[in-house]
Amino acid sequence: MTSVRVVLSGGPDGLPASERLREVTDLVNKVKIPFASWHEHFEYRGGDLEIDGEPVPVFEWCDRTRVAE
């Protein structure tokens, strides 16, 4: 399965830069990552950012849900 490097934009201020560069299998599904007591959700809205001379899709923050206990 081919993966695509993406960058996560927005969301909580405390989300480390190291967590913002991700590999995904497609640009259709949202990315959900755990952070503190929440799941942060990001979706692709069509933008790119140049990183190391290559266009990288930007997933924008879109939602936060509480982690089930």
C-alpha positions as CSV (number, residue, x, y, z in Angstrom):
1,M,0.0,0.0,0.0
2,T,1.4,3.4,-1.0
3,S,1.5,6.1,1.6
4,V,1.5,9.9,1.2
5,R,3.3,12.3,3.4
6,V,1.0,15.0,4.8
7,V,1.3,17.9,7.3
8,L,-1.4,18.7,9.9
9,S,-2.4,22.3,10.4
10,G,-4.3,24.0,13.2
11,G,-5.6,22.2,16.3
12,P,-4.2,22.6,19.8
13,D,-1.2,24.9,20.3
14,G,0.5,22.2,22.4
15,L,0.5,19.6,19.5
16,P,4.3,19.0,18.9
17,A,5.7,19.7,15.4
18,S,7.0,16.1,15.4
19,E,3.3,15.0,15.4
20,R,2.3,17.2,12.5
21,L,4.1,15.4,9.7
22,R,2.3,12.1,9.0
23,E,2.0,9.3,6.5
24,V,-1.5,8.5,5.3
25,T,-2.8,6.0,2.7
26,D,-5.2,8.4,1.0
27,L,-6.4,12.0,1.0
28,V,-10.1,11.1,1.5
29,N,-10.3,9.8,5.0
30,K,-9.8,12.1,8.0
31,V,-6.7,11.8,10.2
32,K,-7.5,11.2,13.9
33,I,-4.8,11.5,16.5
34,P,-4.9,11.2,20.3
35,F,-3.8,14.3,22.2
36,A,-4.3,14.8,25.9
37,S,-7.9,13.6,26.7
38,W,-9.1,14.2,23.1
39,H,-8.9,12.9,19.6
40,E,-8.0,15.7,17.2
41,H,-9.4,15.3,13.6
42,F,-7.9,16.7,10.5
43,E,-9.2,16.7,6.9
44,Y,-7.7,17.5,3.5
45,R,-9.3,20.6,1.9
46,G,-7.1,20.8,-1.2
47,G,-4.1,22.9,0.0
48,D,-0.4,22.0,-0.3
49,L,2.7,23.2,1.4
50,E,6.2,23.0,0.0
51,I,8.5,20.9,2.2
52,D,12.0,20.0,1.0
53,G,11.1,21.2,-2.5
54,E,8.1,18.9,-2.7
55,P,4.4,19.7,-2.5
56,V,2.9,18.1,0.7
57,P,-0.9,18.0,1.2
58,V,-2.1,20.0,4.2
59,F,-4.8,18.4,6.4
60,E,-6.6,21.2,8.3
61,W,-8.0,20.7,11.9
62,C,-11.7,20.2,11.7
63,D,-13.0,18.6,15.0
64,R,-12.1,17.4,18.5
65,T,-13.8,14.5,20.3
66,R,-13.3,13.1,23.8
67,V,-11.5,9.8,24.2
68,A,-14.0,7.2,25.4
69,E,-13.2,5.9,28.9
